[in-house]
């Protein structure tokens, strides 16, 4: 499954990331694609050096699946 493009997105670097994601999903029902940066949520002191956001989710205009 592949989601392409981005209609709207939410970054979870702000305070209260799960509240922000819940609000985003309620305002934009349907499927969301994205990621959580696991080390950043478990122990912020061990966050990776890749500099991914703590989480990022988006709505997509195109979905491809087989």
Phi and psi restraints in degrees (range 20) as a CNS / XPLOR table:
assign (resid 1 and name C) (resid 2 and name N)
       (resid 2 and name CA) (resid 2 and name C) 1.0 -137.8 20.0 2
assign (resid 2 and name N) (resid 2 and name CA)
       (resid 2 and name C) (resid 3 and name N) 1.0 128.9 20.0 2
assign (resid 2 and name C) (resid 3 and name N)
       (resid 3 and name CA) (resid 3 and name C) 1.0 -103.1 20.0 2
assign (resid 3 and name N) (resid 3 and name CA)
       (resid 3 and name C) (resid 4 and name N) 1.0 134.2 20.0 2
assign (resid 3 and name C) (resid 4 and name N)
       (resid 4 and name CA) (resid 4 and name C) 1.0 -126.1 20.0 2
assign (resid 4 and name N) (resid 4 and name CA)
       (resid 4 and name C) (resid 5 and name N) 1.0 141.5 20.0 2
assign (resid 4 and name C) (resid 5 and name N)
       (resid 5 and name CA) (resid 5 and name C) 1.0 84.0 20.0 2
assign (resid 5 and name N) (resid 5 and name CA)
       (resid 5 and name C) (resid 6 and name N) 1.0 174.5 20.0 2
assign (resid 5 and name C) (resid 6 and name N)
       (resid 6 and name CA) (resid 6 and name C) 1.0 -148.3 20.0 2
assign (resid 6 and name N) (resid 6 and name CA)
       (resid 6 and name C) (resid 7 and name N) 1.0 113.3 20.0 2
assign (resid 6 and name C) (resid 7 and name N)
       (resid 7 and name CA) (resid 7 and name C) 1.0 -82.6 20.0 2
assign (resid 7 and name N) (resid 7 and name CA)
       (resid 7 and name C) (resid 8 and name N) 1.0 -46.3 20.0 2
assign (resid 7 and name C) (resid 8 and name N)
       (resid 8 and name CA) (resid 8 and name C) 1.0 -148.5 20.0 2
assign (resid 8 and name N) (resid 8 and name CA)
       (resid 8 and name C) (resid 9 and name N) 1.0 153.4 20.0 2
assign (resid 8 and name C) (resid 9 and name N)
       (resid 9 and name CA) (resid 9 and name C) 1.0 -145.2 20.0 2
assign (resid 9 and name N) (resid 9 and name CA)
       (resid 9 and name C) (resid 10 and name N) 1.0 159.6 20.0 2
assign (resid 9 and name C) (resid 10 and name N)
       (resid 10 and name CA) (resid 10 and name C) 1.0 -135.1 20.0 2
assign (resid 10 and name N) (resid 10 and name CA)
       (resid 10 and name C) (resid 11 and name N) 1.0 131.1 20.0 2
assign (resid 10 and name C) (resid 11 and name N)
       (resid 11 and name CA) (resid 11 and name C) 1.0 -98.8 20.0 2
assign (resid 11 and name N) (resid 11 and name CA)
       (resid 11 and name C) (resid 12 and name N) 1.0 138.9 20.0 2
assign (resid 11 and name C) (resid 12 and name N)
       (resid 12 and name CA) (resid 12 and name C) 1.0 -103.9 20.0 2
assign (resid 12 and name N) (resid 12 and name CA)
       (resid 12 and name C) (resid 13 and name N) 1.0 28.9 20.0 2
assign (resid 12 and name C) (resid 13 and name N)
       (resid 13 and name CA) (resid 13 and name C) 1.0 -82.2 20.0 2
assign (resid 13 and name N) (resid 13 and name CA)
       (resid 13 and name C) (resid 14 and name N) 1.0 -13.9 20.0 2
assign (resid 13 and name C) (resid 14 and name N)
       (resid 14 and name CA) (resid 14 and name C) 1.0 -76.4 20.0 2
assign (resid 14 and name N) (resid 14 and name CA)
       (resid 14 and name C) (resid 15 and name N) 1.0 167.1 20.0 2
assign (resid 14 and name C) (resid 15 and name N)
       (resid 15 and name CA) (resid 15 and name C) 1.0 -60.2 20.0 2
assign (resid 15 and name N) (resid 15 and name CA)
       (resid 15 and name C) (resid 16 and name N) 1.0 154.8 20.0 2
assign (resid 15 and name C) (resid 16 and name N)
       (resid 16 and name CA) (resid 16 and name C) 1.0 55.4 20.0 2
assign (resid 16 and name N) (resid 16 and name CA)
       (resid 16 and name C) (resid 17 and name N) 1.0 58.4 20.0 2
assign (resid 16 and name C) (resid 17 and name N)
       (resid 17 and name CA) (resid 17 and name C) 1.0 -61.4 20.0 2
assign (resid 17 and name N) (resid 17 and name CA)
       (resid 17 and name C) (resid 18 and name N) 1.0 -36.9 20.0 2
assign (resid 17 and name C) (resid 18 and name N)
       (resid 18 and name CA) (resid 18 and name C) 1.0 -72.8 20.0 2
assign (resid 18 and name N) (resid 18 and name CA)
       (resid 18 and name C) (resid 19 and name N) 1.0 -33.9 20.0 2
assign (resid 18 and name C) (resid 19 and name N)
       (resid 19 and name CA) (resid 19 and name C) 1.0 -64.9 20.0 2
assign (resid 19 and name N) (resid 19 and name CA)
       (resid 19 and name C) (resid 20 and name N) 1.0 -40.9 20.0 2
assign (resid 19 and name C) (resid 20 and name N)
       (resid 20 and name CA) (resid 20 and name C) 1.0 -63.9 20.0 2
assign (resid 20 and name N) (resid 20 and name CA)
       (resid 20 and name C) (resid 21 and name N) 1.0 -42.3 20.0 2
assign (resid 20 and name C) (resid 21 and name N)
       (resid 21 and name CA) (resid 21 and name C) 1.0 -66.6 20.0 2
assign (resid 21 and name N) (resid 21 and name CA)
       (resid 21 and name C) (resid 22 and name N) 1.0 -41.4 20.0 2
assign (resid 21 and name C) (resid 22 and name N)
       (resid 22 and name CA) (resid 22 and name C) 1.0 -61.6 20.0 2
assign (resid 22 and name N) (resid 22 and name CA)
       (resid 22 and name C) (resid 23 and name N) 1.0 -45.4 20.0 2
assign (resid 22 and name C) (resid 23 and name N)
       (resid 23 and name CA) (resid 23 and name C) 1.0 -60.6 20.0 2
assign (resid 23 and name N) (resid 23 and name CA)
       (resid 23 and name C) (resid 24 and name N) 1.0 -44.0 20.0 2
assign (resid 23 and name C) (resid 24 and name N)
       (resid 24 and name CA) (resid 24 and name C) 1.0 -61.5 20.0 2
assign (resid 24 and name N) (resid 24 and name CA)
       (resid 24 and name C) (resid 25 and name N) 1.0 -42.8 20.0 2
assign (resid 24 and name C) (resid 25 and name N)
       (resid 25 and name CA) (resid 25 and name C) 1.0 -70.5 20.0 2
assign (resid 25 and name N) (resid 25 and name CA)
       (resid 25 and name C) (resid 26 and name N) 1.0 -32.2 20.0 2
assign (resid 25 and name C) (resid 26 and name N)
       (resid 26 and name CA) (resid 26 and name C) 1.0 -70.1 20.0 2
assign (resid 26 and name N) (resid 26 and name CA)
       (resid 26 and name C) (resid 27 and name N) 1.0 -40.9 20.0 2
assign (resid 26 and name C) (resid 27 and name N)
       (resid 27 and name CA) (resid 27 and name C) 1.0 -73.1 20.0 2
assign (resid 27 and name N) (resid 27 and name CA)
       (resid 27 and name C) (resid 28 and name N) 1.0 -21.1 20.0 2
assign (resid 27 and name C) (resid 28 and name N)
       (resid 28 and name CA) (resid 28 and name C) 1.0 -132.7 20.0 2
assign (resid 28 and name N) (resid 28 and name CA)
       (resid 28 and name C) (resid 29 and name N) 1.0 74.9 20.0 2
assign (resid 28 and name C) (resid 29 and name N)
       (resid 29 and name CA) (resid 29 and name C) 1.0 -63.9 20.0 2
assign (resid 29 and name N) (resid 29 and name CA)
       (resid 29 and name C) (resid 30 and name N) 1.0 151.2 20.0 2
assign (resid 29 and name C) (resid 30 and name N)
       (resid 30 and name CA) (resid 30 and name C) 1.0 122.3 20.0 2
assign (resid 30 and name N) (resid 30 and name CA)
       (resid 30 and name C) (resid 31 and name N) 1.0 -168.1 20.0 2
assign (resid 30 and name C) (resid 31 and name N)
       (resid 31 and name CA) (resid 31 and name C) 1.0 -76.5 20.0 2
assign (resid 31 and name N) (resid 31 and name CA)
       (resid 31 and name C) (resid 32 and name N) 1.0 141.7 20.0 2
assign (resid 31 and name C) (resid 32 and name N)
       (resid 32 and name CA) (resid 32 and name C) 1.0 -121.6 20.0 2
assign (resid 32 and name N) (resid 32 and name CA)
       (resid 32 and name C) (resid 33 and name N) 1.0 139.2 20.0 2
assign (resid 32 and name C) (resid 33 and name N)
       (resid 33 and name CA) (resid 33 and name C) 1.0 -111.5 20.0 2
assign (resid 33 and name N) (resid 33 and name CA)
       (resid 33 and name C) (resid 34 and name N) 1.0 151.7 20.0 2
assign (resid 33 and name C) (resid 34 and name N)
       (resid 34 and name CA) (resid 34 and name C) 1.0 163.9 20.0 2
assign (resid 34 and name N) (resid 34 and name CA)
       (resid 34 and name C) (resid 35 and name N) 1.0 -158.8 20.0 2
assign (resid 34 and name C) (resid 35 and name N)
       (resid 35 and name CA) (resid 35 and name C) 1.0 -152.2 20.0 2
assign (resid 35 and name N) (resid 35 and name CA)
       (resid 35 and name C) (resid 36 and name N) 1.0 157.2 20.0 2
assign (resid 35 and name C) (resid 36 and name N)
       (resid 36 and name CA) (resid 36 and name C) 1.0 -110.7 20.0 2
assign (resid 36 and name N) (resid 36 and name CA)
       (resid 36 and name C) (resid 37 and name N) 1.0 140.1 20.0 2
assign (resid 36 and name C) (resid 37 and name N)
       (resid 37 and name CA) (resid 37 and name C) 1.0 -89.6 20.0 2
assign (resid 37 and name N) (resid 37 and name CA)
       (resid 37 and name C) (resid 38 and name N) 1.0 93.9 20.0 2
assign (resid 37 and name C) (resid 38 and name N)
       (resid 38 and name CA) (resid 38 and name C) 1.0 -50.8 20.0 2
assign (resid 38 and name N) (resid 38 and name CA)
       (resid 38 and name C) (resid 39 and name N) 1.0 -51.7 20.0 2
assign (resid 38 and name C) (resid 39 and name N)
       (resid 39 and name CA) (resid 39 and name C) 1.0 -59.2 20.0 2
assign (resid 39 and name N) (resid 39 and name CA)
       (resid 39 and name C) (resid 40 and name N) 1.0 -33.0 20.0 2
assign (resid 39 and name C) (resid 40 and name N)
       (resid 40 and name CA) (resid 40 and name C) 1.0 -66.4 20.0 2
assign (resid 40 and name N) (resid 40 and name CA)
       (resid 40 and name C) (resid 41 and name N) 1.0 -32.7 20.0 2
assign (resid 40 and name C) (resid 41 and name N)
       (resid 41 and name CA) (resid 41 and name C) 1.0 -82.7 20.0 2
assign (resid 41 and name N) (resid 41 and name CA)
       (resid 41 and name C) (resid 42 and name N) 1.0 -35.5 20.0 2
assign (resid 41 and name C) (resid 42 and name N)
       (resid 42 and name CA) (resid 42 and name C) 1.0 -76.0 20.0 2
assign (resid 42 and name N) (resid 42 and name CA)
       (resid 42 and name C) (resid 43 and name N) 1.0 -50.1 20.0 2
assign (resid 42 and name C) (resid 43 and name N)
       (resid 43 and name CA) (resid 43 and name C) 1.0 -150.0 20.0 2
assign (resid 43 and name N) (resid 43 and name CA)
       (resid 43 and name C) (resid 44 and name N) 1.0 98.8 20.0 2
assign (resid 43 and name C) (resid 44 and name N)
       (resid 44 and name CA) (resid 44 and name C) 1.0 -55.6 20.0 2
assign (resid 44 and name N) (resid 44 and name CA)
       (resid 44 and name C) (resid 45 and name N) 1.0 -23.7 20.0 2
assign (resid 44 and name C) (resid 45 and name N)
       (resid 45 and name CA) (resid 45 and name C) 1.0 -70.5 20.0 2
assign (resid 45 and name N) (resid 45 and name CA)
       (resid 45 and name C) (resid 46 and name N) 1.0 -18.8 20.0 2
assign (resid 45 and name C) (resid 46 and name N)
       (resid 46 and name CA) (resid 46 and name C) 1.0 -105.7 20.0 2
assign (resid 46 and name N) (resid 46 and name CA)
       (resid 46 and name C) (resid 47 and name N) 1.0 17.9 20.0 2
assign (resid 46 and name C) (resid 47 and name N)
       (resid 47 and name CA) (resid 47 and name C) 1.0 -55.9 20.0 2
assign (resid 47 and name N) (resid 47 and name CA)
       (resid 47 and name C) (resid 48 and name N) 1.0 148.6 20.0 2
assign (resid 47 and name C) (resid 48 and name N)
       (resid 48 and name CA) (resid 48 and name C) 1.0 -71.5 20.0 2
assign (resid 48 and name N) (resid 48 and name CA)
       (resid 48 and name C) (resid 49 and name N) 1.0 168.7 20.0 2
assign (resid 48 and name C) (resid 49 and name N)
       (resid 49 and name CA) (resid 49 and name C) 1.0 -94.2 20.0 2
assign (resid 49 and name N) (resid 49 and name CA)
       (resid 49 and name C) (resid 50 and name N) 1.0 4.8 20.0 2
assign (resid 49 and name C) (resid 50 and name N)
       (resid 50 and name CA) (resid 50 and name C) 1.0 -76.9 20.0 2
assign (resid 50 and name N) (resid 50 and name CA)
       (resid 50 and name C) (resid 51 and name N) 1.0 -21.1 20.0 2
assign (resid 50 and name C) (resid 51 and name N)
       (resid 51 and name CA) (resid 51 and name C) 1.0 69.3 20.0 2
assign (resid 51 and name N) (resid 51 and name CA)
       (resid 51 and name C) (resid 52 and name N) 1.0 33.0 20.0 2
assign (resid 51 and name C) (resid 52 and name N)
       (resid 52 and name CA) (resid 52 and name C) 1.0 -66.5 20.0 2
assign (resid 52 and name N) (resid 52 and name CA)
       (resid 52 and name C) (resid 53 and name N) 1.0 153.3 20.0 2
assign (resid 52 and name C) (resid 53 and name N)
       (resid 53 and name CA) (resid 53 and name C) 1.0 -67.5 20.0 2
assign (resid 53 and name N) (resid 53 and name CA)
       (resid 53 and name C) (resid 54 and name N) 1.0 162.4 20.0 2
assign (resid 53 and name C) (resid 54 and name N)
       (resid 54 and name CA) (resid 54 and name C) 1.0 -61.0 20.0 2
assign (resid 54 and name N) (resid 54 and name CA)
       (resid 54 and name C) (resid 55 and name N) 1.0 -28.9 20.0 2
assign (resid 54 and name C) (resid 55 and name N)
       (resid 55 and name CA) (resid 55 and name C) 1.0 -172.3 20.0 2
assign (resid 55 and name N) (resid 55 and name CA)
       (resid 55 and name C) (resid 56 and name N) 1.0 154.1 20.0 2
assign (resid 55 and name C) (resid 56 and name N)
       (resid 56 and name CA) (resid 56 and name C) 1.0 -154.3 20.0 2
assign (resid 56 and name N) (resid 56 and name CA)
       (resid 56 and name C) (resid 57 and name N) 1.0 127.2 20.0 2
assign (resid 56 and name C) (resid 57 and name N)
       (resid 57 and name CA) (resid 57 and name C) 1.0 -133.3 20.0 2
assign (resid 57 and name N) (resid 57 and name CA)
       (resid 57 and name C) (resid 58 and name N) 1.0 150.7 20.0 2
assign (resid 57 and name C) (resid 58 and name N)
       (resid 58 and name CA) (resid 58 and name C) 1.0 -147.7 20.0 2
assign (resid 58 and name N) (resid 58 and name CA)
       (resid 58 and name C) (resid 59 and name N) 1.0 156.3 20.0 2
assign (resid 58 and name C) (resid 59 and name N)
       (resid 59 and name CA) (resid 59 and name C) 1.0 -94.0 20.0 2
assign (resid 59 and name N) (resid 59 and name CA)
       (resid 59 and name C) (resid 60 and name N) 1.0 144.8 20.0 2
assign (resid 59 and name C) (resid 60 and name N)
       (resid 60 and name CA) (resid 60 and name C) 1.0 -123.2 20.0 2
assign (resid 60 and name N) (resid 60 and name CA)
       (resid 60 and name C) (resid 61 and name N) 1.0 147.0 20.0 2
assign (resid 60 and name C) (resid 61 and name N)
       (resid 61 and name CA) (resid 61 and name C) 1.0 -84.2 20.0 2
assign (resid 61 and name N) (resid 61 and name CA)
       (resid 61 and name C) (resid 62 and name N) 1.0 -21.6 20.0 2
assign (resid 61 and name C) (resid 62 and name N)
       (resid 62 and name CA) (resid 62 and name C) 1.0 -132.6 20.0 2
assign (resid 62 and name N) (resid 62 and name CA)
       (resid 62 and name C) (resid 63 and name N) 1.0 138.7 20.0 2
assign (resid 62 and name C) (resid 63 and name N)
       (resid 63 and name CA) (resid 63 and name C) 1.0 -129.1 20.0 2
assign (resid 63 and name N) (resid 63 and name CA)
       (resid 63 and name C) (resid 64 and name N) 1.0 127.6 20.0 2
assign (resid 63 and name C) (resid 64 and name N)
       (resid 64 and name CA) (resid 64 and name C) 1.0 -115.2 20.0 2
assign (resid 64 and name N) (resid 64 and name CA)
       (resid 64 and name C) (resid 65 and name N) 1.0 133.3 20.0 2
assign (resid 64 and name C) (resid 65 and name N)
       (resid 65 and name CA) (resid 65 and name C) 1.0 -149.2 20.0 2
assign (resid 65 and name N) (resid 65 and name CA)
       (resid 65 and name C) (resid 66 and name N) 1.0 161.4 20.0 2
